Amino acid sequence: MSIERFSLNQATVKRADLATVLDLAAAAGVPAVGLWRDRVAEIGLEEAASRLAGSGLRFSSLCRGGFLTDPGAAGEAWAENLRAIEEAAALAAAGAPGSAPVLVLVVGGLPPGDRDLRGARDRVRRMLHRLAPEARARGVRLALEPMHPVFCADRAVVSTLAQALDLVADLDPEVAGVAVDTYHVWWDPQVLPAIARAGEEGRIACYQVCDWITPVPEGALLGRGLPGTGHIDFASLTRAVEEAGYRGDVEIEVFHREVWDAPFERVVGDCAKSFENTVAPHLRGG
């Protein structure tokens, strides 16, 4: 096992356009990419799908849909998520065999002036139930991503993997699953039982890895490092995800200014080495 299941998430080379990301990944022998909607939109879905098809790379996920918590923007959120589902379907169809039609959902924080977490989570549940038939019709799997509690107010009112699993419990696992992101779940004392539960329920749609580095920058969002540079135990988390039955690609998704400012080729190479040294040994066959 080397980097056979490594997927380069586009956010890690944030300043590179989509064509450059595809070229870099292919040149480095990286087999898969995870894409972001804003960079797809820069060249249009049709062109993005064509370039992906020509690259020979697998497609592992599209970031992101979601932002479902504001009742004043429900109509806009509905339309935007339908577009995101269509995009995920088209890109998965364009990717190499083994591509995953996964749309990662960041559910959204509390609307301005709202302190009702229960109400916000209920709105997420209702919207997921509305979106599920649309996703099923297009062959797309929704991946609900819990986020670290520091982001509860502004990005995601779903903070633990167990909460995410509860929200999708009434939906078909082939249509609605969860994204396990080490940055967001590593702190949770119940994360290993939650991963096991996710496996039993067939819910793991996406596994993303990066490290928690300190000192944490203001806002915490850009406190992500390459696996092995911070505090996260990738051995236990990766083994748990593997034991839960996940066999898909593993995305390295890093938000950090120094990584973003570095030469693209170096970043891709560093990611591949990090994956090989820190993640791959704990994958089946590693």
C-alpha positions, -999 to +999 in steps of 0.1 A: +000+000+000+014+034-010-009+061-022-034+039-040-063+054-020-050+089-016-072+117-029-060+153-031-087+176-019-087+207-040-088+230-009-052+219-001-039+237-031-064+264-028-048+289-051-045+265-080-073+264-106-091+232-114-070+224-145-038+229-126-050+206-098-058+178-122-025+182-140-005+182-107-023+151-093-019+132-125+018+141-129+025+130-093+007+097-096-021+107-073-052+086-082-081+107-071-092+143-064-119+159-043-133+191-059-149+223-047-179+239-063-165+274-065-135+262-086-158+241-108-180+271-113-150+291-126-148+271-158-183+257-158-196+222-150-194+209-185-158+219-190-148+207-155-164+173-162-145+171-195-112+179-179-118+154-152-126+127-177-094+135-196-073+134-165-079+097-158-084+105-121-111+092-098-135+117-082-139+112-044-163+140-034-177+174-041-176+202-014-200+215-005-237+216-001-256+223+030-262+256+049-297+244+058-304+262+091-316+296+081-354+296+077-353+329+059-331+314+032-348+280+029-358+285-008-323+296-018-307+267+001-331+243-016-322+255-051-285+257-043-284+221-030-303+208-060-275+224-082-249+208-060-265+174-064-265+178-101-229+188-101-218+158-080-236+134-103-220+149-134-185+149-119-188+113-106-199+102-140-169+119-156-143+104-131-124+072-136-139+039-125-142+038-087-154+074-085-178+082-056-209+103-062-206+120-028-217+155-019-204+167+014-228+188+034-218+215+059-251+221+076-247+257+087-246+275+120-272+295+139-290+323+120-283+358+132-300+364+166-311+327+169-300+307+200-322+277+194-298+248+186-325+222+187-346+241+162-317+246+139-309+208+140-346+200+133-345+222+102-314+202+091-333+170+095-363+182+076-342+195+047-323+162+045-355+144+042-366+167+013-332+164-004-329+126-001-353+118-030-335+143-053-302+127-044-315+092-050-329+101-084-295+113-095-274+086-079-258+109-054-249+102-018-252+130+007-224+130+033-233+150+065-202+164+080-201+170+118-177+199+126-156+207+157-178+225+184-157+257+179-177+261+146-211+254+161-223+290+159-213+299+124-207+268+103-223+236+117-248+230+145-239+193+142-208+188+163-204+150+168-205+120+146-232+105+168-254+136+162-248+133+124-258+096+125-289+104+144-299+130+118-297+106+089-309+075+108-343+075+090-328+077+055-314+050+032-277+047+039-271+046+002-285+081-001-275+097+032-243+090+051-216+109+070-182+124+063-156+115+089-130+143+090-102+138+115-099+176+122-135+177+134-139+144+153-105+136+169-113+153+202-146+134+208-142+107+236-170+088+219-156+089+184-144+053+181-178+039+191-195+063+168-173+052+139-181+016+147-218+025+147-214+043+114-199+011+099-227-011+113-252+013+097-233+015+064-230+053+067-194+062+060-194+081+027-162+100+029-130+100+050-110+132+052-077+137+070-056+166+082-040+174+115-048+197+144-019+220+149-011+245+176-010+273+183-045+275+169-048+305+146-075+331+151-108+317+140-094+281+141-104+275+105-069+276+092-054+255+119-051+224+098-018+207+090-006+178+070-012+145+087+017+139+112+024+175+119+001+180+149-018+162+176-042+137+160-038+099+164-043+088+128-035+052+136-066+047+158-090+067+137-079+052+104-080+017+117-115+023+131-127+036+097-112+006+080-127-018+105-160-001+100-159-013+063-149+019+045-129+011+013-131+044-005-105+071-012-090+091+017-088+128+011-061+151+025-079+184+030-057+211+046-066+248+053-034+266+062-019+298+048+017+284+046+005+254+027-016+275+004+014+299-002+038+271-010+047+259-045+019+237-058+042+208-068+058+208-034+025+207-016+013+177-037+046+159-030+044+166+007+008+154+008+017+121-009+046+115+016+024+124+045-003+100+033+022+072+027+039+076+062+009+085+084-023+071+069-015+043+045+001+020+071-032+017+088-053+010+057-061-026+048-031-040+030-009-012+044 
